[in-house]
């Protein structure tokens, strides 16, 4: 009897080891005075200028950090 090779298990990294970006949420007043305006922030600012608009903020790409 010859012994065959068993299956070798590949080690996978857990998903939690992968670095992810995190962004701070900023409100329309922050977007209004931003020195480097982005399209997402300007669209949010325009929506918030409408009467009765309710917003929770928009992720700012300038505040990106690795988590």
Residue, then its C-alpha position, 0 to 999 in steps of 0.5 A: x500500500x502506498x500512502x497518497x498525499x493528503x490535501x494541503x490546506x491553504x492558509x487564508x488571512x482573516x477578512x479582519x486583517x485587511x486594512x480598510x479606509x474610513x472617512x469622516x462624515x462632514x456636514x454642508x457647512x464644512x463643504x462650503x468652506x473647503x479649500x479643495x471642493x469635490x463633486x460629492x461635497x458640492x452635490x451635497x451642498x446644493x441639496x442642503x440649500x433646498x428648503x426643508x432638506x435633511x442631511x446626515x453628512x457626506x463622507x469626505x475623501x480628504x479625511x481618509x484614514x486606514x483603519 
